[in-house]
Amino acid sequence: LEEAERKRIEDLKEKERQRVTKELELWKKQQEDAEKQKKVQKEGELHQEVERLKEKKKEKMNKTSIPNEGTSKTRLKPTKGHGSYSMFSENLKEEQLPAPRSAATIKINFTSRVFPTALRESRIAEEEEWLCKQAEARRTISADLSELEDLKEEEKNPDWLKDKG
């Protein structure tokens, strides 16, 4: 009984899914058709506008007459510069590109510093004092190596020695 009920519910769900899918596809198709109609309408309007502009231009050309039309012809001289090429030129990108830069290697030498801070941020007196203390500590350690050889590892640990004291 439970299986029959589940099967019936699954069938109802599947039918509903199919119905909704068909409705969704129909809606999408209507949206696409509406967009196509808008595009066609816009193209028609643009075409009409272009035709109207062409007619106005022809009317202006017919109304205005140029005196001495045969005697003077203007020639456009090609000039070099920003305005010398048309925007429809195939070589437009090539004409606009500047010459490539020459490659070079720049060598930079930094002064050596023990501290990670920049020299402009450092305190020279304090740093020199610290370096002197470090050098002195290294000298005492190297002098005491013979004495430390016979000590155990835990006896070398200052924390252990402190706790023992």
Summary of the structure (lengths in Angstrom):
residues: 165
radius of gyration: 45.5
end to end distance: 86.0
largest distance: 120.1
contacts: 228
relative contact order: 0.02
helix: 64%
strand: 0%
